[in-house]
Amino acid sequence: MVTLSPDEILDFKKLGFIVLRQFYSVDEILKILDEVNLLETSIPDKGDMMKYYDVPFGKDSSNQSMILIRIEKFIETSPYLESIVNNSSVHSLLKQLFGESALLLKEKINFKPPGAPPDLLHQDSQAGWDDYGSKFVSVLIAVEDSNRSNACVEFDHSGYYRNGLVGSLWEPLTAKDIPNADMKPIETKAGDIILFNSYVPHGSEANTSDKRRCNIYLTYNKASDGNHRLKYFSEKRKNYPPNNERDPNQKYSFKV
């Protein structure tokens, strides 16, 4: 069992996030990377894992090939990554932060390849998460090194906006929403993790480098709020389907 220090628990309460360095060993993270790369090249059937593509940032969509931005709902496809989701050390951390056991709500891989567009500043709960529970903790697993040059994730360090929604649902945050924010990039090495709640503002710039920086995001809710993962993905698939399941006569846009 991994035990958080009193200072780490206090930091999570004060800021809405904490960073744990070298949580995964080199061997573990290499296995995770191998599995991620396998999923990257896999072709899903309809109803299977959800792969999302977009045009490279700043390019004309009319003559550009799409790049893979993220994969969601993949644990049915990858037993190894399912074991990461259910890892006892991760669940020990979650229990210390929740005060009870946790259940997985959603999982995604953000590839952030060269040319990936920015992830606009937002609070996770702006995406309607409160329909699925009362409290959430996400675990960001750094699969590859991230830094300022390849658009590492930035978090608000002010602590002012960690306890509730300050922006509108389905709309990115603006400076008016968070006038006292203190946004700072958090550079990570492969194997680091960041635990954060659903209110701390965060985002990332476009990746204008030539290096990918892949993260896995595992989002959990309190067990007492119930198991809503299949409902979440059913509604996500209906409202924002993966590229291979889209109606060619309909336009789709990612919100937050």
Secondary structure, DSSP 8 states (H G I E B T S, - for coil): -----HHHHHHHHHHSEEEETT-S-HHHHHHHHHHHHHHHH----TTSSEEEEE--TTS-TTS---EEEEEES-TTT-HHHHHHHT-HHHHHHHHHHHSS-EEEEEEEEE---TT---EEEE-GGGGTGGGS-S-EEEEEEESS-B-TTTT--EEE-S-TTSSS--S-TTS---TTT-TT--EEE--B-TT-EEEEESSS-EEE----SSS---EEEEEEEEGGG---HHHHHHHHHHHS--GGG--TTS------
